Amino acid sequence: MTSPSRKDMRPTIGIIAGSGPEAGLDLWSKILLRNQELFGTSFRGDLDAPRVVVLSEPTLGLSMELEPNVDVVWACLKQAVAAISVQVDAFAIACNTLNWYEPRIAELNLPSEFVSFQSVLSAWLKNNKVDKVGLLGASPITSMGQWSAYKFLNNIVSVETVGDPQLLQELIFDVKRLGSLDPVLATRFQKLVEALDSEKILLACTELPLISNFETDKELVDVTRLVADALVDRSLPLSLNEKALLSA
């Protein structure tokens, strides 16, 4: 097997993980699946896999209660983005809530591109001409107030949230604590999904796609998957025309 030369190496993408325990792994898994999907039958295995750097910092889990921890979380996240940005061409944070810091990250003028959940979701909503969504996520997200990374949605779509946010918050904590394989979690989540009127439901917490393996007539939109697709796009050493041919 011939080693690729440095000039032939693909752009490197990065993942900041740690909020929650399986979030970074989930994003990486979806990156690998999307990458192989694009290559199709020409996929050679190892040599066609993306170049990925993962930095996991458990302290970032304090973002579940962002308001009282905003400064300590930022101190930790600032170090993480500084460390990863010099190793990659583009990176994302595997946590919807932590993307609240997008404006602060932009002010750092990092040497690599930060692919935010907000930018990717905005593009998806526009491309799919969506005008109403259900929004499921941790309490900082679904509050749609000062601490929500998705507050901007109020300006572009009608947003529906759950009637009892505490039930959703407890469910997310239980996914972190018990792991996604606990059989009761998906049943609890399904009840929350079915209680919404919206046909398109944004899974705006990295724990929720892990327990979404149930039958429903709703369209569950995994924002993590959208970010994975965006990172893979940035990892391909191809022109835009070649990309289009590859994905056709």
C-alpha angles and dihedrals in degrees: 000000000000118000115233117246119243092254090055094053118115123243110274121241127199141210126202106205140173103097098108121004096247099032099094092045090051093052092047091049091053090048090055093047093049092046093053091044091057094049092047116175091353092066109123099189119235097019093054096046117109123258105248134181117194124195115185122193115176093197087073087074087082085080089086084079097032104165099063091038102041096117099043091046091050092050089054096042093047090057091047097051091046091052097047098040093069091053101048144044095223134004143180135203112239094223130079093209095051090058085077084087092064094114092050091048090051090054090058091069091217120196093241135052120268109214104204126201089232095058093047094046092047090054092049093050091050095045092049096042092232117176103173132036141170112231121211121179147105117316096263088058101042094044086074087206136111094312098047120107086201099053087113090070090077088070096054111026142021108261126207121192133185121281093233110036091182091067090055093045091051090049092054092049089051092053089054093045102039101028128243095278094069102119097219097058098072091051091052090048093049091057091055092048095049092050091065122090095209118101094209115056122192112216093211098173124070091227095059100067087054090066100034097101096120136103116265139152089224121098105240108206111203105207089192089061091052090053091047090054091050092051092049090052088056092048098056115101091215139108118250091257092051090049091054091051092047094052096042 
